[in-house]
Amino acid sequence: MILIIVTLVAFQQVRHERYKDVGFDMDHVIALNIVHPSVREKYDAFRAELLKDPRILGVTASSAQVGIGRQGRIRIRGDGLEGERDIDVIWINPDFVRTMGLRLVEGSDASDGQVFLLNQKALERFGWPSATGKALELFTKRQGKVRVLRTGTVAGVVNDFQYHIILNIRPLALALDADRANYMLIRTHPDHMRAVLPDIEGLWKQWFPERSFVHAFLGDDRDRQYEVYGLIVSLFSTVNILAIFIACLGLFGLTAYMIDRRIREIGIRKVLGASVLNLSALLSRQFVCWVGIAALIACPVAYVGIDFLLNKLPIRAAQNPLSYFGGVLIALVLALMTVNMLIVRAARANPVDVLRSE
């Protein structure tokens, strides 16, 4: 029963993850690989050329494929912070907030004067009512040696968004630094994303003939990730079905033993006028009680275990009582089907033959 409940909750969680609000707009965004320095050097000019096309609504860049890829984790210190803190960081180019559909909670987008944006989780973790204007420093520390990566002030605060497909939302700094961008992010008109791609590729080959055109659709990449998770859940469900089948075989054997012990009683009741339905209800009652006792044990155990696992996920679906009701109902139906296969067969036997053999 626990396996059935876990399977139902797993399907519910995958569906919830796939259609959740990630806090920004991943759809209709094309990501181009711009890791090579020769591409980064011409980023501004190439961006300006792209924006001449009315089907392209915005262009920015970042160090990670937002919503899918990994982000860095470094140290931070500055105004209002006691000592040093850990923080995730994504290096960005100008116009990141607008292009990616983020929402400014306070302040403005990052610029040359104010190079940092923080998410709401960072304010919560640092205990700040406001972060705009605070001076910060991002750095790494290895073997006691400090390497400063970026210093500047905070331009504003953005809403919490799911910048990684699996990890929980943690304190995040969006730091302006064009030299660290790995992906150009191009937002296209919803009706022209596929149509504009050949033109983008043509421009790329004109500007960077020696570099391969490597692209990805953020929304499609996200869907592929969830397809993988769905496959894992399907494999898990297959194993569960096999385990349930084995349990039904055990129940089948237990029922056969019980009927063999009560075959004389069944024959006598049949002679006295009991119908097949009456006998089935009488003999199934014991198994229904067992399923009820199993439900009283399985549901609390499943709830505690599932709640523990869901708390590890970045965005979790609330546990639905229907998953538990469905698990108990499925277990009950499987038990009754397995049991009644033998009970009905025994109840239909000729009582004269049964009593003669006894």
Secondary structure as the mmCIF struct_conf table of DSSP 4:
data_model
#
loop_
_struct_conf.conf_type_id
_struct_conf.id
_struct_conf.beg_label_comp_id
_struct_conf.beg_label_asym_id
_struct_conf.beg_label_seq_id
_struct_conf.end_label_comp_id
_struct_conf.end_label_asym_id
_struct_conf.end_label_seq_id
HELX_RH_AL_P HELX_RH_AL_P1 ILE A 2 ARG A 18
TURN_TY1_P TURN_TY1_P1 TYR A 19 TYR A 19
BEND BEND1 LYS A 20 LYS A 20
BEND BEND2 GLY A 23 PHE A 24
TURN_TY1_P TURN_TY1_P2 ASP A 27 HIS A 28
STRN STRN1 VAL A 29 ASN A 33
BEND BEND3 HIS A 36 HIS A 36
HELX_RH_AL_P HELX_RH_AL_P2 PRO A 37 GLU A 41
TURN_TY1_P TURN_TY1_P3 LYS A 42 LYS A 42
HELX_RH_AL_P HELX_RH_AL_P3 TYR A 43 LEU A 50
TURN_TY1_P TURN_TY1_P4 LEU A 51 LYS A 52
BEND BEND4 ASP A 53 ASP A 53
TURN_TY1_P TURN_TY1_P5 PRO A 54 ARG A 55
STRN STRN2 ILE A 56 SER A 62
BEND BEND5 SER A 63 ALA A 64
TURN_TY1_P TURN_TY1_P6 VAL A 66 ILE A 68
BEND BEND6 GLY A 69 GLY A 69
STRN STRN3 GLY A 72 GLY A 78
TURN_TY1_P TURN_TY1_P7 ASP A 79 GLY A 80
BEND BEND7 GLU A 82 GLY A 83
STRN STRN4 ARG A 85 ILE A 92
TURN_TY1_P TURN_TY1_P8 PRO A 94 ASP A 95
HELX_RH_AL_P HELX_RH_AL_P4 PHE A 96 THR A 99
TURN_TY1_P TURN_TY1_P9 MET A 100 GLY A 101
STRN STRN5 LEU A 104 GLY A 107
BEND BEND8 ASP A 112 GLY A 113
STRN STRN6 PHE A 116 ASN A 119
HELX_RH_AL_P HELX_RH_AL_P5 GLN A 120 PHE A 126
TURN_TY1_P TURN_TY1_P10 GLY A 127 GLY A 127
BEND BEND9 PRO A 129 PRO A 129
TURN_TY1_P TURN_TY1_P11 THR A 132 GLY A 133
STRN STRN7 ALA A 135 ARG A 142
TURN_TY1_P TURN_TY1_P12 GLN A 143 GLY A 144
STRN STRN8 LYS A 145 VAL A 158
BEND BEND10 HIS A 164 LEU A 167
HELX_LH_PP_P HELX_LH_PP_P1 ASN A 168 ILE A 169
STRN STRN9 LEU A 172 LEU A 176
HELX_RH_3T_P HELX_RH_3T_P1 ALA A 178 ARG A 180
STRN STRN10 TYR A 183 THR A 188
TURN_TY1_P TURN_TY1_P13 PRO A 190 ASP A 191
BEND BEND11 HIS A 192 HIS A 192
HELX_RH_AL_P HELX_RH_AL_P6 MET A 193 TRP A 207
TURN_TY1_P TURN_TY1_P14 PRO A 209 GLU A 210
BEND BEND12 ARG A 211 ARG A 211
STRN STRN11 HIS A 215 PHE A 217
HELX_RH_AL_P HELX_RH_AL_P7 LEU A 218 ARG A 261
TURN_TY1_P TURN_TY1_P15 ARG A 262 ARG A 262
HELX_RH_AL_P HELX_RH_AL_P8 ILE A 263 VAL A 271
TURN_TY1_P TURN_TY1_P16 LEU A 272 GLY A 273
HELX_RH_AL_P HELX_RH_AL_P9 VAL A 276 LEU A 310
TURN_TY1_P TURN_TY1_P17 ASN A 311 LYS A 312
BEND BEND13 LEU A 313 ILE A 315
HELX_LH_PP_P HELX_LH_PP_P2 ALA A 317 ASN A 320
HELX_RH_AL_P HELX_RH_AL_P10 PRO A 321 ALA A 347
TURN_TY1_P TURN_TY1_P18 ARG A 348 ARG A 348
BEND BEND14 ALA A 349 ALA A 349
HELX_RH_AL_P HELX_RH_AL_P11 PRO A 351 SER A 357
#
